Amino acid sequence: MANARCNITIEKYQIPRYAHVPNTSLHGIPVIHYKYAFPKPTDADKIEDVLRINSWTPSWRYTMYTDSHFHSTTHEALAVISGAAKILIGGDDNPDAVTITANTGDAMFMPAGVAHRLLKDIGGRGWGAGEGFTMIGAYPVGGEEWDMCYGRGGEEGIEEKVKKTAGLEVEDPVLGGDLGGED
């Protein structure tokens, strides 16, 4: 079942490998930023219902870590339920990294292997002004437990795990169906 919102803006990013961070180079699955994915003011329970309907398991409500990290064993869906933030995608010092602004009601799809981190909590803008940056984190139903990788030496087997994970089909966490609304 798709999210009923009709004014969602979708931005996709391919980010090449940098140092020990695979990013999208192993699988070509883009990072997806869904602007205006959910109505404001947000209702976290309703967002979690949409994620569940689209075969994702909501697992936590929190902010984003300030250290660049990625997951090799699963993809991740993130939905902003309060505040706004600048997020770095692709890893520190990566000349091809992307910085996005995520606002209340936005969502993101982070494929396995893509580094991401909170650059700056910029507080509320519009709805939820003054609230800290908080998201719902979700993972595909039936997927492996998520791991934490930092793109440092000693993280053996990362590429194989990312390739294995990328080969699994997942529903679009926001729209349902194929990722990013592709046919």
Buried (B, 14 or more C-beta within 10 A) or exposed (E): EBBEBEEBEBBBBBBBBBEBBBBBBBBEBBBBBBBBBBBEEBEBEEBBEBBBBBBBBBBEBEBBEEEBBBBBBBBBBBBBBBBBBBBBBBBBEBEBBBEBBBBBBBBBBBBBBBBBBBBBBBBBEEBBEEBEBBBBBBBBEEBBEBBEBBBEEEBEEBBEBBBBBBEEEBBBBBBBEEBBBEE
